[in-house]
Amino acid sequence: MNTRVIRVVKVAVFLACLVPLYVLVHRFRVDNLGTDPVATITHFTGNWGVYFLLGGLAITPVRRISPKLGWLVRFRRMVGLYAFFYATLHLLTYVFLFSGFDLQGALDNVKGHQFATVGQKFHDVWPTILDDLKKRTFIQIGLLAWFTLFLLALTSPQAVMQRMGGKSWQTLHRTVYGAAFLCLLHYSLSVKKGNTGPFVEMMIFLALIAARPAWQWLDKRRRAAVPKQALRV
């Protein structure tokens, strides 16, 4: 696939990745978020963060199926950044909506240039957030997962990779597998029993993890078979 086509496809993929956000905003505008809007937004943003994260991890195994799919690697960074984007929306939903933060009052304060009052509102809910963080394991795990994704997003530009050195950069970015596991663990611990979503996504994640050593094993066998075939000739 030539560079011009890649650019066009990148724009299309970029816009497609915004579709979930558009759907969420539309549901908010038409008041279609269910009986518990905060829970709906929380699960919606969290789920899409996981979907994009798994999608980014799937790019490498898929592109190895055929040399013609090598161009997929050019979309890995974009998909990964969208995973971080939706994970951040998920975190902000907790901070601004779930924690009891007076969002409407804060917006009114900003309009009136009363920024000190906004800071006071943060100060008021901060003990609640800290208490949740201490008591709820799934929140601790989720925050650790988000921080890992934050580091990966921060170091994703090409210029940062050149400064860090390829080997160090690659070592850091392999922690994306750990971040994915933490996200899925956070998801599993936060939903009610009987919800099969975490199980299905964990199976997909494990399949993606297994794909790397499986591919290396197949590649070794393929290379070992070449000299034998040459000797027969």
N, C-alpha and C positions, 0 to 999 in steps of 0.2 A: 504494500500500500504506500503510495507516494506521499510526500510531505503535505501537499495541498489538500489531499483527501483527508489526511490525519487531522489537519486543522479544522476542517468542516465537521468531522465526526466529533472532535473534542468539544466544539461549541454545542453540538446536539446532545452529547453526554452530560455536559455541564448543566444545560437547561433541564434535562431529564432528571438529574439528581435533585433539582429544586421542586419537582412535582409533589413529593410528600409534604413539603412545607406549604405549598400552595393549597393542597387538600386540607391541611390542618387549619390554615387561615380561613379558608372557605367555610369549613365546618363551624369555626368560631363565629363568623359573620352571620351565618344563618341559624345560629343557636342549635347546633346539632352535635353537641359534645356529650350528650347523655346526662344522667342524673348526677354524675360526679365529674364535672369538667376538668378539674385539676388532675384527677386520676387518669382520665382519658389522655390528656396532654402528656402526662408523665410517661405512661406506657407507650404512647405513639412515638414520642421522640426517642425513648430508650430502645424500642424495637428497631427503628430505622437506623439508629447508630450501630446496632449489632448486625443488621442486614448489610450495611455498607462495609463494615469491618470484615465480615465473612466474604463479601464480594471481592474486596481487595486481596484477601488471602488466596482466593480461588484463581486469580489471574495467572500466577506462576505455573500451577499444575496444568491449567487449561492450555496455556501457550506452548507447553512442552509436547502436547499431543501432535502438533505439526509445526514445521518451520514457518509455514505461511501465517501462523497466528502470533508470530514474534512481536507484531505491532501492538499487541494488547498491553505490553509492559509500559507503554507510554501513558496509559490511563491509570496505572496503579497509584501514583501520587495523588491524583485528583480524587479517586474513590476513597483513599485513605483520609484525605483532608475532609471530605464530606462525612466520613464516619466520626471524626473529631467534632465537626460542626453540629451534628445531631446529638452527639454525646454532651456537648456543651449546652445545647438547648435543654437537654434532659436535666442537667445540673442546675441551670438557671430556673427551670420550672420549680425545682425543690426550694431554691433559695428565695425566689420572689413570690411563689404561690403557696407551696405546701407548708412552709415554715410559719406562716401567719404574717408575713411582711405586708404592710399596708401599701400595696402597689399603687392603687388609685390615689391615695393621699400623697404618696411620693411624687407621682406625676403632676399633681396639682401644685406641689411645692416647687418642682422644677420650673413649671410655667411661671410661678410667682417669684422665681430666683431666690427661693428660700433653701439654699443648698445645705445649710447647717441642720435644718429640720430633717432632711433626707438622711443625713449621717446619723441623726438620733434614732431614726426608725430602724436603721441597720443595727445600731447599738441595742435596741430593745429586743430584737429577735435573735441576736447572736448567742445568748445563753441557751435558748431553745435548740439552736443548731448544734452547739457544742454538746448539749446533753444527748441529743439524738446520735451524734457521732460516737459518743462514749458507750451508749447502750446498745446500738444496733450494728451488728457485725456487717450486714449487707451494705450499710452506708459507708463504713470504713473501706470495704472492698471496692465499692463503686468509686469512691474518691481516689483510691490508689490507681484504679484502672484509668480514670480520667487524667490523672497526673502523668501517667505513662504515655497516654495518647498526646498529651500536651507537649511533652518532650520530643516525641516523634514528629509532631507537626512543626515544632519550632526548628528542628534540624533537617526538615525535608528539602529545603531549597538546594539547588546544585552548588551554589557558592559555599554553603555551610559544609557540604560533603567534601569539597575540595580543601577547606581549611582543616577539617577534622582528619582527613586522610581516609581513603576508601575502606581500609580494614576496620578502623575504629567506628566509622559510620555504619558499616554493615553489622558489626557486633551490636551496636545500640539498636538498630532497626529490627534486629531479630527478636527484640523484646515485644514486638507486636503480637507474637503468639501468646506471650504471657498476658498481655493486655486483653487479648480476646478471651482467654480463659477466665480472667478476673471479671470481665463484663458478663460472661455467661453464668459465672458463679453468683455474681450480684443479682442477675436476673432470676436465677433459680431460687435464691433465698428470699426474694422480695414478692414472689407471687404465691397465690394460695395453692394448696395441695390439689392435684387433679389437673392442673394446667400443664399440658404436654408441650407447650412451646419451647421451654428451656431444654427439654430432652431431645427434641428434634434438632434444634440448633447445635446442641452439644455433639450429637452424632455427626452432623455436617462438619463441625470443627475438627473432630477426631479423624474424620476421613481426609480432611485437608492436611492434617499433621502427618498422617500415614502416607500421604501421596509422595512426600519428599524422599524418605528412605526407600519406598517402593520403586520410585523412578531411578534412584541411584543404583539399586540392585539390578534392575532391568538393563540399565545402561552398561553396567559391568559385564553382565552376561553377553550383551550384544558385542561389546569390544573383544571379549575373550573368544567369541565365536569367529571373529574375522581372521585371525592367524590360522585357525584350524581349516577354514574354508580355503585359505590361500595355499596351505600345504597340499590339500587334495587336488588343487589345480596343477 
